[in-house]
Amino acid sequence: MPAFDLDNFAEGGILREKTVREAFESYNWEQYRGKTVHIRGCGQATFPTWAYLMAAAHLALVAKRITFGEDRSPMEIFVPEDFRAKIAHDEQAESPNN
């Protein structure tokens, strides 16, 4: 399973929002198309939540699944098929014809 590591975007162990946004815009997200991707959450540094959310948002557009956390016990945080099914179910429940 390919891993996405925020350490690769840190400067001296610190993530700067402007720099990360720029890096993410030019990053090759296609390398993760159709794959289960693991966002590493236990690196040398502690990163802000916004950085993980931003990475997950980009990955959600291409990945088959997204997991998070320690390599030995990843938690599944996003499965597009489940998400699409939930949206369809919610829309059907809200339909005035029901």
C-alpha positions as a Python dict, from the first residue, in 0.01 Angstrom:
ca = {
    (1, 'M'): (0, 0, 0),
    (2, 'P'): (153, 334, -96),
    (3, 'A'): (204, 583, 184),
    (4, 'F'): (161, 958, 190),
    (5, 'D'): (394, 1120, 440),
    (6, 'L'): (358, 1484, 542),
    (7, 'D'): (721, 1480, 656),
    (8, 'N'): (808, 1524, 287),
    (9, 'F'): (644, 1869, 291),
    (10, 'A'): (794, 1996, 616),
    (11, 'E'): (1067, 2254, 638),
    (12, 'G'): (1275, 2194, 947),
    (13, 'G'): (996, 1980, 1093),
    (14, 'I'): (736, 2254, 1044),
    (15, 'L'): (453, 2273, 793),
    (16, 'R'): (370, 2618, 665),
    (17, 'E'): (20, 2642, 520),
    (18, 'K'): (110, 2857, 220),
    (19, 'T'): (402, 2633, 126),
    (20, 'V'): (196, 2316, 167),
    (21, 'R'): (-90, 2455, -44),
    (22, 'E'): (153, 2544, -322),
    (23, 'A'): (325, 2204, -300),
    (24, 'F'): (-8, 2019, -305),
    (25, 'E'): (-120, 2211, -615),
    (26, 'S'): (180, 2087, -812),
    (27, 'Y'): (199, 1741, -651),
    (28, 'N'): (137, 1433, -866),
    (29, 'W'): (-177, 1296, -699),
    (30, 'E'): (-240, 1069, -1001),
    (31, 'Q'): (20, 825, -870),
    (32, 'Y'): (-245, 722, -615),
    (33, 'R'): (-532, 673, -861),
    (34, 'G'): (-732, 360, -778),
    (35, 'K'): (-505, 263, -489),
    (36, 'T'): (-547, 233, -116),
    (37, 'V'): (-330, 508, 30),
    (38, 'H'): (-205, 529, 385),
    (39, 'I'): (-157, 876, 535),
    (40, 'R'): (113, 837, 794),
    (41, 'G'): (25, 998, 1123),
    (42, 'C'): (314, 910, 1346),
    (43, 'G'): (623, 1082, 1217),
    (44, 'Q'): (906, 1265, 1385),
    (45, 'A'): (700, 1583, 1413),
    (46, 'T'): (344, 1662, 1516),
    (47, 'F'): (153, 1831, 1235),
    (48, 'P'): (-167, 2036, 1251),
    (49, 'T'): (-498, 1876, 1167),
    (50, 'W'): (-548, 2103, 864),
    (51, 'A'): (-252, 1939, 692),
    (52, 'Y'): (-402, 1589, 723),
    (53, 'L'): (-743, 1714, 611),
    (54, 'M'): (-592, 1888, 310),
    (55, 'A'): (-403, 1573, 209),
    (56, 'A'): (-714, 1358, 254),
    (57, 'A'): (-921, 1599, 43),
    (58, 'H'): (-675, 1571, -245),
    (59, 'L'): (-646, 1194, -210),
    (60, 'A'): (-1025, 1150, -199),
    (61, 'L'): (-1037, 1264, -562),
    (62, 'V'): (-817, 979, -685),
    (63, 'A'): (-767, 705, -424),
    (64, 'K'): (-970, 387, -391),
    (65, 'R'): (-946, 405, -12),
    (66, 'I'): (-765, 618, 243),
    (67, 'T'): (-626, 494, 573),
    (68, 'F'): (-457, 686, 853),
    (69, 'G'): (-237, 623, 1154),
    (70, 'E'): (36, 382, 1238),
    (71, 'D'): (160, 151, 965),
    (72, 'R'): (93, -160, 1173),
    (73, 'S'): (-269, -69, 1257),
    (74, 'P'): (-416, 170, 998),
    (75, 'M'): (-768, 305, 1038),
    (76, 'E'): (-983, 332, 729),
    (77, 'I'): (-1106, 691, 702),
    (78, 'F'): (-1250, 716, 352),
    (79, 'V'): (-1398, 474, 101),
    (80, 'P'): (-1546, 658, -200),
    (81, 'E'): (-1793, 380, -284),
    (82, 'D'): (-1936, 391, 70),
    (83, 'F'): (-1954, 770, 53),
    (84, 'R'): (-2138, 767, -281),
    (85, 'A'): (-2380, 502, -152),
    (86, 'K'): (-2453, 712, 159),
    (87, 'I'): (-2522, 1020, -52),
    (88, 'A'): (-2761, 824, -276),
    (89, 'H'): (-2935, 680, 31),
    (90, 'D'): (-2967, 1024, 195),
    (91, 'E'): (-3101, 1179, -125),
    (92, 'Q'): (-3358, 902, -159),
    (93, 'A'): (-3467, 948, 203),
    (94, 'E'): (-3511, 1324, 150),
    (95, 'S'): (-3704, 1281, -173),
    (96, 'P'): (-4063, 1416, -150),
    (97, 'N'): (-4185, 1103, -330),
    (98, 'N'): (-4109, 886, -29),
}
